[in-house]
Amino acid sequence: MAEQPQPISPVKNFFAGGFGGVCLVFVGHPLDTIKVRLQTQPKPQPGQPPLYSGTFDCFRKTLVGEGVRGLYRGMAAPIVGVTPMFAVCFFGFGLGKRLQQRTPDDILTYPQLFAAGMLSGVFTTVIMAPGERIKCLLQIQAATGETKYSGSLDCAKQLYREAGIRGVYKGTVLTLMRDVPASGMYFMTYEWLKNILTPEGKSVSDLSAPRILFAGGLAGIFNWAVAIPPDVLKSRFQTAPPGKYPNGFRDVLRELIREEGVASLYKGFTAVMIRAFPANAACFLGFEVAMKFLNWIAPGL
């Protein structure tokens, strides 16, 4: 395997990871809105067509009915959360690698990189779970025709007032079920592709922008291939009325399988996959560019 990167400075990681996360949100949020609306649309009445027939129909109806702003609904919550979340995410991955190294020069295997990536998924859940809850609620309210929340902060306040901290963190277990294995796949795939794409005799840190884009984009595809089923359950659970699923994700899973079949676990698949490559390519390119810039202006930081 190629040489592993040195442990990341927490300060540099914070800013570079945050910048990468902002790049991801701006590129990927419109299709994330489409994904959530497809995943949470109500089951049509007998003889009635579904609210959205597919990804492109949902995109068209959102754009016609709400304009470009409709595609970016709920973006404030992930934007506010991306800087600390991606800082923690990349820090968690670096920590996971260090914990498995006997010496700083140890080269980790791919299963070890997968384990380090899973640790990053645990780290990010504290920030991700409430951000996802707020984002999903804001994304679907326009489709229902009811304006209950005026924005991200108002949504958080109302959730806390109605059910306390448990209301804000509803769906945490499902967020863990989604992000822990998916993050393992995400980082392992990215490191694997960087090693493959690095010319012989060259350093991984010298990869060109197109190769970083390709590695990051494909890592996003692998990440979501693992994450889609628990993400569908999470979106449905987080946007359900209080008390609808007393047994948590088990009730959601049983209802989906019973009423819509196994294929319902892959709702929003097209939107997710269209979004995954460019969004994650932008994320990793943003991270790598920001890290190089920070190493240049503050090499000893």
C-alpha angles and dihedrals in degrees: 000000000000122000114288119236119255119257109287121245108246091224094050090042091055095054098036093045091046092051091049090050093051089052090051094050096048092049099039109032098088091059091042088059090052091048094053093047091051092047095049103036112127121256107263121245117254109286093012124110119241119263089249123023092200148318098303093043090052091048092050095047092047092049094046095043101039108013125226090316089065090064090056098048113137093017094125092071096054092039091055090046102042099079097055092031096055091039089055091042095055092038090052091052092049091047091049090055094047093050089058096047119093089193130013089250096058114122111222124224121233093256087054090050088050090053091049090051091052089055089056088056090056091049095052098049094083089063099028100054099061092037091053092047092053094041094052094048092051093045095055101038093077090054092053093052091233121114106204098149125047093199147325096295093047090049092052092048093050093047091051092046092050101043110000123232090330089064092053092047097044108142097029094133091051090047088055091047089053102040105039099062093029092053090050090054091043098057096034091053092047093050091044093051093045089054092048093047095047110102115237111274093018130107124248088233090064096061115137122246094253091054092047089049091051094047093046094045094049090046087057091053092052091045094055094042085067097035104049101085096050089040091058090050091047095050092048093046096045094051097042121109115262112280097014093115107032093171094049123224093357090067091046091050094048092048094049095047093045097047105029108016132234091303089070088073087069098051111144091023094137093048091047095050094044088052099040100069102047095035095052093038087056091046097054094040090051091048094048093046092048092047092051090049092050091047088053098048097035110021093164097047 
